[in-house]
Amino acid sequence: MSLKRVLKPAAVALALCAVAPLTASLAEAKVCKSYSINKSGGKKLTNISARLSARWAWHKHVKGNQGFVYSTYALARSKGYDCRRKGIKWRCTAYGRPCRLGN
C-alpha cells in the first residue's frame, strides 16, 4: 500500500474535523422566524429544475416580505421540498423557516 493512499483519507478526516466546529458555531448564530414559508415553483420537465424553481419562488417571497437578510434558503431551518409528478411534468414546493446570521 502506498503512502499516498494512507495519507489522503487522513487529510480528509482532519479537514472535516476542522470544519465541524465552524459549522456548529454558524448554526448557533442563526436567528430564525417561528413560522415556515411554503412556495411552489412552476411545472418543469425534471425534478431538479422543479426544485430550483420552487427554491427561487421561496427566495423571492421571503425577500419581499421578511427582507433580504432572511432570504437565503441555505440558512433556513426545517427546510425541504415536496415534489409531485403529474404526467411528464414535475412541480415542487419549497418550505422552510427563514433565518439570518447574527444575534
C-alpha positions as CSV (number, residue, x, y, z in Angstrom):
1,M,0.0,0.0,0.0
2,S,1.4,3.4,-1.0
3,L,1.9,6.2,1.5
4,K,-0.3,8.5,-0.7
5,R,-3.2,6.0,-0.2
6,V,-2.9,6.2,3.6
7,L,-2.3,9.9,3.9
8,K,-5.1,11.2,1.6
9,P,-8.0,9.8,3.8
10,A,-6.3,11.0,6.9
11,A,-6.0,14.5,5.4
12,V,-9.7,14.5,4.5
13,A,-10.7,13.4,8.0
14,L,-8.5,16.1,9.6
15,A,-10.1,18.7,7.3
16,L,-13.6,17.6,8.3
17,C,-12.7,17.8,12.0
18,A,-11.5,21.4,11.5
19,V,-14.7,22.4,9.7
20,A,-17.2,20.8,12.1
21,P,-16.8,23.4,14.9
22,L,-17.2,26.2,12.4
23,T,-20.5,24.7,11.1
24,A,-21.8,24.3,14.7
25,S,-21.0,28.0,15.6
26,L,-22.8,29.2,12.4
27,A,-25.8,27.2,13.4
28,E,-25.9,28.7,16.8
29,A,-25.5,32.2,15.4
30,K,-28.7,32.0,13.3
31,V,-31.8,34.0,14.1
32,C,-35.0,32.3,12.7
33,K,-38.6,33.1,12.3
34,S,-41.0,31.0,14.2
35,Y,-43.1,30.0,11.1
36,S,-42.4,28.2,7.9
37,I,-42.9,29.6,4.4
38,N,-44.2,27.3,1.6
39,K,-43.8,28.4,-2.0
40,S,-44.4,26.4,-5.2
41,G,-42.5,26.8,-8.4
42,G,-43.5,26.3,-12.0
43,K,-44.1,23.0,-13.8
44,K,-40.8,21.6,-15.1
45,L,-39.6,18.6,-17.0
46,T,-37.1,17.4,-14.4
47,N,-37.3,17.1,-10.6
48,I,-34.1,19.1,-10.2
49,S,-35.4,22.1,-12.3
50,A,-38.7,22.0,-10.4
51,R,-36.8,22.2,-7.1
52,L,-34.8,25.1,-8.3
53,S,-38.0,26.9,-9.4
54,A,-39.6,26.3,-6.0
55,R,-36.4,27.5,-4.2
56,W,-36.4,30.6,-6.3
57,A,-40.1,31.3,-5.5
58,W,-39.3,30.8,-1.8
59,H,-36.4,33.2,-2.0
60,K,-38.4,35.9,-3.8
61,H,-41.3,35.6,-1.4
62,V,-39.1,35.8,1.7
63,K,-37.0,38.7,0.3
64,G,-40.2,40.7,-0.4
65,N,-41.8,40.0,2.9
66,Q,-39.1,39.4,5.6
67,G,-36.2,41.2,3.8
68,F,-33.1,40.2,2.0
69,V,-31.2,39.0,5.2
70,Y,-33.8,36.2,5.7
71,S,-34.0,35.1,2.0
72,T,-31.1,32.7,1.8
73,Y,-32.6,29.2,1.6
74,A,-29.4,27.5,2.6
75,L,-29.7,29.2,6.1
76,A,-33.4,28.1,6.6
77,R,-34.3,25.6,9.3
78,S,-36.7,22.7,8.9
79,K,-36.4,23.1,5.1
80,G,-37.2,20.7,2.3
81,Y,-39.2,20.0,-0.8
82,D,-42.5,18.4,-1.6
83,C,-42.4,17.3,-5.2
84,R,-45.1,15.6,-7.3
85,R,-45.1,14.4,-10.8
86,K,-48.2,14.9,-12.9
87,G,-47.9,13.4,-16.4
88,I,-44.5,14.3,-17.7
89,K,-44.0,17.4,-15.6
90,W,-42.8,18.0,-12.0
91,R,-44.0,20.6,-9.6
92,C,-42.3,21.2,-6.2
93,T,-43.0,23.3,-3.2
94,A,-40.0,24.5,-1.1
95,Y,-40.6,25.0,2.6
96,G,-38.5,26.3,5.5
97,R,-38.2,28.7,8.4
98,P,-36.4,31.8,7.2
99,C,-33.2,32.5,9.1
100,R,-30.4,35.1,9.1
101,L,-27.0,35.2,10.5
102,G,-26.3,37.3,13.6
103,N,-27.7,37.9,17.1
